[in-house]
Amino acid sequence: MVPQSAVIVWQMGGFVEEVDCYFVKRTSAFTLTVERAGESLAEEQYSSLHETMVRAGELRRSLMKVGFLPVAASEAEPQPVLDSLLRHFVKEGTAALYVGYGA
């Protein structure tokens, strides 16, 4: 089950079930998880958001090669609005709310 604090990167429709890919920011790493029907298929940790997103893209392309299709945005679970995601990452200390000259 996708935690509420997670950011869903993509969702793919398979032959029977959907596959979700999401990440959660932990203390010193981003934990990338691929899940099918609530069962964790893969869980990997990366030190940067960039590395996390590159790996998520690789996993998505691999699933598409074997016949999975992206879930349309209208079919996907509703996601928190961008503003609340930004505030979450500010609260967690991974992003600054306002970028100033010293940033």
C-alpha positions as CSV (number, residue, x, y, z in Angstrom):
1,M,0.0,0.0,0.0
2,V,1.4,3.4,-1.0
3,P,2.1,5.5,2.1
4,Q,0.5,8.9,2.3
5,S,3.9,10.6,2.5
6,A,5.0,9.0,-0.8
7,V,5.2,10.7,-4.2
8,I,3.9,8.5,-7.0
9,V,6.3,8.6,-9.9
10,W,4.2,6.4,-12.3
11,Q,1.5,3.8,-12.5
12,M,1.3,1.1,-15.1
13,G,-1.5,-1.2,-16.0
14,G,-0.6,-4.8,-16.5
15,F,-2.4,-7.9,-17.6
16,V,-4.3,-8.2,-14.4
17,E,-3.1,-5.7,-11.9
18,E,-1.5,-2.2,-11.7
19,V,2.0,-1.6,-10.8
20,D,2.9,1.6,-8.8
21,C,6.3,3.2,-8.5
22,Y,6.8,5.8,-5.7
23,F,9.4,7.3,-3.5
24,V,9.6,8.3,0.1
25,K,12.2,10.7,1.4
26,R,13.9,9.1,4.5
27,T,16.5,10.8,6.7
28,S,19.5,10.4,4.4
29,A,18.1,8.8,1.3
30,F,15.2,8.5,-1.1
31,T,13.6,5.0,-1.0
32,L,12.2,4.0,-4.4
33,T,9.6,1.3,-4.3
34,V,7.8,-0.7,-7.0
35,E,4.6,-2.4,-5.8
36,R,2.0,-4.7,-7.4
37,A,-1.3,-5.2,-5.7
38,G,0.2,-4.0,-2.4
39,E,3.2,-6.4,-2.6
40,S,6.6,-4.8,-2.8
41,L,8.5,-6.0,-5.9
42,A,11.6,-3.8,-5.5
43,E,12.9,-1.3,-2.9
44,E,16.0,0.6,-3.6
45,Q,17.7,3.6,-1.9
46,Y,19.4,6.6,-3.6
47,S,21.2,9.6,-2.2
48,S,19.6,12.1,-4.6
49,L,16.3,12.8,-6.2
50,H,17.9,12.8,-9.6
51,E,19.3,9.3,-9.2
52,T,15.9,8.2,-7.9
53,M,14.1,9.6,-11.0
54,V,16.6,8.1,-13.4
55,R,16.1,4.6,-12.0
56,A,12.3,5.1,-11.9
57,G,12.5,5.9,-15.7
58,E,14.5,2.8,-16.4
59,L,12.0,0.6,-14.5
60,R,9.1,2.1,-16.4
61,R,10.7,1.5,-19.8
62,S,11.4,-2.1,-18.8
63,L,7.8,-2.7,-18.0
64,M,6.6,-1.0,-21.2
65,K,8.9,-3.4,-23.2
66,V,7.0,-6.4,-21.8
67,G,3.5,-5.0,-22.5
68,F,2.6,-2.8,-19.5
69,L,0.8,0.5,-20.4
70,P,0.8,3.8,-18.5
71,V,-2.3,4.4,-16.5
72,A,-4.1,7.5,-17.7
73,A,-4.0,10.4,-15.3
74,S,-7.8,10.4,-15.0
75,E,-7.7,6.7,-13.9
76,A,-4.8,7.2,-11.4
77,E,-5.4,7.7,-7.7
78,P,-5.8,11.4,-6.8
79,Q,-2.5,13.0,-5.7
80,P,-1.9,15.8,-3.3
81,V,-1.7,19.2,-5.0
82,L,1.8,20.5,-5.9
83,D,1.7,23.1,-3.1
84,S,1.1,20.5,-0.4
85,L,4.0,18.4,-1.8
86,L,6.3,21.4,-1.8
87,R,5.3,22.2,1.8
88,H,5.9,18.5,2.7
89,F,9.5,18.6,1.4
90,V,10.1,22.0,3.1
91,K,8.9,20.5,6.4
92,E,11.2,17.5,5.9
93,G,14.1,19.9,5.1
94,T,14.7,18.6,1.6
95,A,13.7,21.9,-0.2
96,A,13.7,25.6,0.6
97,L,10.3,27.3,0.3
98,Y,11.8,30.5,-1.0
99,V,15.0,30.8,-2.9
100,G,17.0,33.9,-2.0
101,Y,20.3,35.3,-3.1
102,G,22.1,33.2,-0.5
103,A,20.6,30.0,-1.8
